[in-house]
Amino acid sequence: MSDIDYALAYDFIDPSDGIARQLRFERNWAPPGDRRIFDGTGQLVAVVAEYGHPRNGDTLPISRPDVQLSDVNNAINGWETWAAITDTTYNLAPITRRINSAGLGYHP
């Protein structure tokens, strides 16, 4: 699958555990016979992506599956400003709140 990375070189911190993650939109494949490769839907997740980290690869769902990429982008528009902790570190909590407020949140 070809994920969309939000600021690949930056850290997104979940304040509940302090672990740095990458923010990604995991895209869904288009159905067979569709001319598109991806169908425009997927899930916003935060992934531990640090070689050697004991939780490397662990995924924290931010949105529910099968949401529209455009809805996610509209919900978190401007995250570079309002979620910033430093120039290269961002807080996942307000991102998650905005996703939830838009009705896109993950609720197991």
C-alpha positions in Angstrom: 0.0 0.0 0.0 1.2 3.5 -0.7 0.7 5.7 2.3 0.6 9.4 2.4 3.0 10.8 4.9 2.4 14.1 6.7 5.8 15.7 7.3 7.8 12.5 7.1 10.9 13.9 8.9 8.9 15.3 11.8 7.7 13.7 15.1 4.1 13.5 16.1 3.9 13.0 19.9 1.0 11.3 21.7 1.1 13.1 25.1 -0.3 10.0 26.8 2.9 8.1 26.2 5.5 10.6 24.9 6.4 8.3 22.0 7.4 9.9 18.6 5.4 8.7 15.6 4.9 9.5 12.0 1.4 10.6 10.8 0.2 8.7 7.8 -2.9 8.2 5.7 -3.1 4.5 4.8 -5.0 4.5 1.4 -7.4 1.8 0.3 -7.0 0.2 -3.1 -9.7 0.8 -5.7 -12.0 -2.1 -6.4 -11.1 -4.5 -9.3 -12.0 -3.1 -12.7 -11.8 0.5 -11.4 -9.4 2.7 -13.5 -8.1 4.3 -10.3 -5.3 2.7 -8.2 -6.7 4.1 -4.9 -10.3 4.9 -4.1 -9.8 8.1 -2.1 -10.5 6.5 1.2 -8.4 5.1 4.0 -7.4 5.7 7.6 -5.3 8.3 9.4 -2.8 6.6 11.7 0.3 7.4 13.7 3.1 4.9 13.4 6.2 4.3 15.5 8.9 4.4 12.8 12.2 4.2 14.6 14.6 1.4 13.8 15.5 -0.5 17.0 12.6 1.0 19.0 10.8 -1.8 20.9 7.5 -0.5 19.5 8.7 0.0 15.9 5.8 -0.5 13.6 3.1 -0.1 16.2 0.1 1.7 14.8 -2.2 4.1 16.6 -5.5 4.7 14.7 -6.5 8.3 14.6 -9.5 8.1 12.3 -11.8 5.2 11.6 -11.2 3.1 8.5 -12.6 4.0 5.1 -12.8 7.8 5.6 -12.3 10.2 2.7 -8.8 11.7 2.4 -10.4 15.0 1.6 -12.4 14.9 4.8 -9.3 14.2 6.9 -7.4 17.0 5.2 -10.2 19.4 5.8 -10.4 18.4 9.4 -6.7 18.9 10.1 -6.1 21.9 7.8 -3.4 24.1 9.3 -2.0 21.4 11.6 1.5 22.8 10.9 0.6 25.8 13.0 -2.0 24.8 15.7 -0.4 21.4 16.6 3.2 22.6 16.7 5.3 22.0 19.8 8.6 22.9 18.1 9.6 23.4 14.4 9.9 19.6 14.0 7.6 18.2 16.7 3.8 18.1 16.7 1.2 17.2 19.3 -1.2 14.4 18.2 -3.8 15.3 20.8 -5.3 18.3 18.9 -5.1 16.4 15.7 -7.1 13.6 17.2 -9.6 16.1 18.7 -10.2 17.7 15.3 -10.7 14.3 13.6 -13.2 13.3 16.3 -15.0 16.7 16.1 -15.4 16.1 12.3 -17.1 12.8 13.0 -14.1 10.8 11.6 -12.7 9.5 14.8 -11.7 5.9 15.6 -13.8 4.3 18.4 -13.0 0.6 18.9 
